[in-house]
Amino acid sequence: MPTIDQINEALSTVPDPDLGSDLVSLGMVKNIDLEDSFAKVTIELTTPACPMKDRIRKDCEDALQKVEGLKFEVELTARVTSAKTEDVLPQVKNTILVLSGKGGVGKSTVSTNLALCLAQNGAKVGLLDADIYGPSIPTMLGSNENPVLDEEQKILPLQAHGIEVMSSGFLVEEDSALIWRGPMIHKIIQQFCQDVRWGELDYLLLDLPPGTGDVQLSLSQTIPVVGAVLVTTPQQVALADVKRAQSMLNTLKIPLLGVIENMSGYIDQSGEKVAIFGEGGGKSFSEKVDTKFLGEIPIDPAVCSSGDEGTPVVVKHPQKPVSKAFFKAAQNLAAQVSTYNHQGIRSRVVKPRM
């Protein structure tokens, strides 16, 4: 008769491709229910958006088939990991910055669709529109309600397409200009992070304004983050600004989780890719700075039209190639977060001398 020790020994040969160790050592074998010669094995992944889940399942099945006389079933569950030690935003496991060196690269579109993809994979996700001067996420998500306060005078985030959302766009008239100086920016960022009743979240994505200004500095002084995602387009002028953003992250001691290349090309009716803005810039930059290339997002008119209608493309057209590209990028991002947490590499926010 097969034994639990034999099952554990077999599973100890199965690695997690992202974390670089075996499932038993990582504590991912959560339960082995063995009755006679049948075992139900539960493997707990570090994120429901794990891009390697199919490979891990197959590797487990291949390993267990080598245990003589064993019949089995492999069940995959997930619990998002966190390595944070700070007491700020205790209900949020992982805070991720999404930024770009310049405007016009589709950073808010990428932030919104990444958040929705993570949620559709089964994670609990929040999205904070920290682009104070140009809040566009309310339009993209079709949200135009005013937030309300709870009994403790905390702001309740809005719900849209399965995620929690907060934006300065909810707090001002639609056509009003926000003319705020640095101290006011710092105060509103603090309120968004500390005075909003965020739920128990696996990931909180922060859509930052372009550049390296007051919002980025305020966030670095307010909350701990697991890391940042840089969004760029392929052309050299965008990459030059990305380098400045990456330099800012280094100064603030914020890890770079990876790069996403948006508007990477248009697929014409013949199936050929037309590189309107050039190609390969995001990937080459990620290789140069030794970070993960999370993916390239093709140009599709549906991205713009869906966002204008308040139903982002990954919700309205999940089978389109552009939506699948967003899903893959989100999975790669989730894997990067798990890797950083496993290694204990967290942002220890160093407040810069001003």
C-alpha positions in Angstrom: 0.0 0.0 0.0 1.3 3.5 -0.8 2.2 5.8 2.1 2.1 9.5 2.8 5.9 9.5 3.0 6.1 8.1 -0.5 3.7 10.7 -1.8 5.7 13.5 -0.1 8.9 12.1 -1.5 7.5 12.1 -5.0 6.2 15.6 -4.7 9.6 16.8 -3.4 10.9 16.3 -6.9 8.4 18.8 -8.3 9.7 22.4 -8.5 7.8 25.7 -8.5 9.4 27.2 -11.7 9.1 30.7 -10.4 10.2 30.2 -6.8 13.1 27.8 -7.6 12.4 25.2 -5.0 10.3 22.1 -4.6 6.7 22.1 -3.5 7.3 20.2 -0.2 10.1 22.6 0.9 8.0 25.6 0.0 5.1 24.3 2.1 2.8 24.2 -0.9 1.6 20.7 -0.2 -1.2 21.6 2.1 -3.0 18.3 2.5 -2.7 14.6 1.6 -5.9 12.7 2.2 -5.0 9.0 1.8 -7.5 6.2 2.0 -6.5 2.8 1.0 -4.7 3.3 -2.3 -6.4 6.6 -3.3 -5.0 10.0 -2.4 -6.4 13.5 -2.7 -3.5 15.9 -2.8 -4.0 19.6 -2.3 -1.4 22.0 -3.6 -1.7 25.7 -2.6 -0.3 28.1 -5.1 1.0 31.5 -4.2 -1.4 33.3 -6.4 -4.6 32.3 -8.3 -3.1 34.0 -11.3 -0.1 31.7 -11.4 1.1 31.4 -15.0 2.6 28.0 -14.3 -0.4 26.3 -12.7 -1.0 23.8 -15.6 2.7 22.8 -15.6 2.7 22.4 -11.9 -0.4 20.2 -12.0 1.1 18.0 -14.8 4.5 17.7 -13.0 2.6 16.6 -9.8 0.6 14.0 -11.7 3.8 12.7 -13.4 5.6 12.4 -10.1 2.6 10.7 -8.4 2.3 8.1 -11.2 5.7 6.8 -10.1 4.3 5.8 -6.7 3.4 2.1 -7.1 -0.2 1.2 -6.6 -1.3 4.9 -6.1 -4.5 6.4 -7.5 -4.8 10.1 -7.0 -6.5 13.4 -7.6 -4.6 16.7 -7.6 -6.4 19.8 -6.5 -4.9 23.3 -6.9 -5.9 26.1 -4.5 -4.3 29.5 -4.0 -3.5 32.0 -1.3 -1.7 35.2 -2.3 1.5 35.7 -0.3 2.8 38.8 1.4 6.0 39.7 3.1 5.1 43.1 4.4 6.0 44.0 7.9 4.7 47.6 8.1 1.4 48.3 9.7 0.2 50.7 7.0 -2.7 49.3 5.0 -2.7 46.1 7.0 -5.6 44.7 5.1 -3.7 44.9 1.8 -1.2 42.2 1.1 0.6 43.7 -1.9 0.7 47.3 -3.2 1.9 47.7 -6.7 2.8 51.0 -8.5 2.0 51.3 -12.2 3.9 54.2 -13.8 5.4 55.6 -16.9 8.1 58.1 -17.8 5.8 60.1 -20.0 2.1 60.6 -20.8 0.2 59.0 -23.7 1.6 55.5 -23.4 -1.7 54.0 -22.1 -0.7 53.6 -18.5 -4.2 54.0 -17.0 -5.6 51.6 -19.6 -2.9 49.0 -18.7 -3.5 49.6 -14.9 -7.3 49.1 -15.3 -7.1 45.9 -17.4 -4.3 44.4 -15.3 -6.5 44.9 -12.1 -9.5 43.3 -13.8 -7.4 40.3 -15.1 -6.1 39.6 -11.6 -9.6 39.8 -10.2 -10.9 37.5 -13.0 -8.2 35.0 -12.0 -9.7 34.9 -8.5 -7.8 37.5 -6.6 -9.2 40.3 -4.5 -8.1 43.5 -6.1 -8.3 47.2 -5.6 -7.4 50.0 -8.0 -6.4 53.5 -6.8 -6.4 56.2 -9.4 -3.5 58.3 -8.1 -3.2 60.3 -11.3 -4.5 63.4 -9.5 -4.4 65.8 -12.4 -5.9 63.5 -15.0 -8.1 60.9 -13.4 -9.5 58.7 -16.3 -10.2 55.4 -14.5 -13.8 56.5 -13.5 -14.6 56.8 -17.2 -12.9 53.5 -18.1 -14.8 51.6 -15.4 -18.2 53.4 -16.0 -18.2 54.7 -12.5 -19.6 58.2 -11.8 -21.1 57.8 -8.3 -19.9 59.8 -5.3 -18.2 57.8 -2.5 -19.9 57.7 0.9 -18.6 57.5 4.4 -19.1 54.7 6.9 -19.9 55.1 10.6 -16.2 55.7 11.4 -16.0 58.4 8.7 -13.9 56.2 6.4 -14.4 56.6 2.6 -16.0 53.5 1.1 -14.4 52.6 -2.3 -16.8 52.0 -5.2 -17.2 48.6 -6.8 -16.8 48.2 -10.5 -16.5 44.9 -12.5 -15.5 43.0 -9.4 -12.8 45.3 -8.1 -12.7 48.1 -5.5 -11.9 51.6 -6.9 -11.0 55.0 -5.6 -10.2 58.1 -7.6 -10.0 61.9 -7.3 -12.3 61.9 -10.2 -15.1 60.8 -7.8 -14.6 63.8 -5.6 -14.7 66.8 -8.1 -17.1 67.9 -10.8 -16.4 66.3 -14.2 -15.1 69.4 -15.9 -13.3 71.0 -12.9 -9.6 71.5 -13.0 -7.5 70.3 -10.1 -5.0 73.1 -9.2 -3.2 71.7 -6.2 0.3 72.3 -4.9 2.6 69.7 -3.4 1.3 69.8 0.2 -2.2 69.3 -1.0 -1.2 66.4 -3.2 0.6 64.8 -0.2 -2.6 65.1 1.9 -4.9 63.7 -0.7 -2.6 60.7 -1.3 -2.5 60.1 2.5 -6.3 60.1 2.6 -6.6 57.7 -0.3 -4.2 55.3 1.4 -5.2 55.6 5.0 -8.8 57.0 5.1 -10.3 54.7 2.5 -12.0 51.6 3.9 -10.2 49.2 1.6 -11.3 45.6 1.9 -9.1 42.5 2.4 -7.1 42.8 -0.8 -4.6 40.5 -2.4 -3.4 43.3 -4.7 -3.9 47.1 -4.7 -2.7 48.7 -8.0 -1.9 52.4 -7.9 -2.1 54.2 -11.3 0.4 57.0 -11.0 0.6 60.2 -13.1 3.4 60.2 -15.7 6.8 61.6 -14.7 8.7 61.8 -11.4 6.8 64.4 -9.4 5.0 65.0 -6.1 2.6 62.0 -6.2 5.5 59.5 -6.6 7.4 61.2 -3.7 4.3 61.3 -1.5 3.6 57.6 -2.0 7.2 56.6 -1.3 6.8 58.4 2.1 3.4 57.1 2.9 3.1 53.4 2.1 5.3 50.3 1.6 5.1 48.7 -1.9 6.2 45.4 -3.2 7.4 47.0 -6.4 6.5 48.9 -9.6 5.5 48.2 -13.2 6.8 50.5 -15.9 4.6 51.0 -19.0 6.2 52.1 -22.2 5.6 52.1 -26.0 8.3 50.8 -28.4 9.7 54.0 -29.7 12.9 55.5 -28.4 11.5 58.8 -27.1 9.3 56.8 -24.7 12.1 54.6 -23.6 14.3 57.6 -22.8 11.6 58.7 -20.3 11.3 55.2 -18.9 14.9 55.3 -18.0 14.3 58.4 -15.9 11.4 56.7 -14.1 13.6 53.7 -13.5 16.2 55.9 -12.0 13.6 57.4 -9.7 12.6 54.0 -8.5 16.3 53.2 -7.7 16.5 56.5 -5.7 13.4 55.6 -3.7 14.5 52.0 -3.2 11.4 50.6 -4.9 12.0 47.3 -6.8 11.1 47.2 -10.5 8.9 44.2 -11.0 8.8 44.4 -14.8 8.1 46.3 -18.0 5.0 46.2 -20.2 5.2 47.4 -23.7 1.9 48.9 -24.8 0.8 49.6 -28.4 3.4 47.1 -29.6 2.0 46.7 -33.0 -1.2 46.4 -35.0 -2.4 43.1 -36.5 -3.9 43.8 -39.9 -6.6 41.8 -41.7 -4.0 39.5 -43.3 -2.6 38.6 -39.9 0.6 40.5 -40.3 1.9 42.6 -37.5 2.5 46.3 -38.4 5.0 47.9 -36.0 3.5 51.4 -36.1 5.7 52.7 -33.2 8.7 50.4 -33.8 9.2 47.2 -32.0 11.2 45.5 -29.3 12.0 48.6 -27.2 10.3 47.4 -24.0 11.9 44.0 -24.1 15.4 45.3 -24.8 15.0 47.8 -22.0 14.0 45.1 -19.5 17.0 43.0 -20.5 19.3 46.0 -20.1 18.1 46.7 -16.5 17.8 43.0 -15.7 14.1 42.9 -15.0 11.1 40.8 -16.2 9.5 41.6 -19.5 5.9 41.1 -18.5 4.4 41.3 -22.0 3.5 43.3 -25.0 0.0 44.6 -25.7 -1.0 45.0 -29.3 -3.0 47.9 -30.7 -6.7 47.2 -31.0 -9.4 49.8 -31.5 -11.6 47.9 -29.1 -9.4 48.9 -26.2 -10.3 52.5 -26.8 -14.0 52.0 -27.5 -14.5 49.6 -24.6 -12.8 52.0 -22.2 -14.9 55.0 -23.4 -18.1 52.9 -22.9 -17.0 52.0 -19.3 -16.6 48.3 -19.9 -12.8 47.6 -20.4 -11.8 45.3 -23.2 -10.9 42.3 -21.0 -14.5 42.3 -19.7 -16.3 43.1 -22.9 -14.0 41.1 -25.3 -12.1 38.5 -23.3 -11.3 36.3 -26.3 -9.6 39.0 -28.3 -5.8 38.7 -28.7 -5.3 42.0 -26.9 -7.3 40.7 -23.9 -5.3 37.5 -23.8 -2.1 39.6 -23.8 -3.4 41.5 -20.8 -4.2 38.3 -19.0 -0.7 36.9 -19.7 0.9 40.2 -18.4 -1.2 40.0 -15.3 -0.2 36.4 -14.6 3.5 37.3 -15.1 3.1 40.2 -12.7 1.5 38.0 -10.1 4.4 35.5 -10.4 6.9 38.4 -9.9 5.1 39.5 -6.8 5.2 35.9 -5.4 8.9 35.6 -6.3 9.7 38.9 -4.5 7.7 37.8 -1.4 9.4 34.4 -1.3 12.8 36.0 -1.5 11.9 38.4 1.3 12.7 41.4 -1.0 10.3 44.1 0.0 10.4 47.9 -0.4 11.8 49.3 2.8 10.8 52.8 2.0 13.7 55.2 2.5 12.4 58.8 2.9 14.5 60.9 0.5 16.1 64.1 1.7 14.1 66.9 0.3 
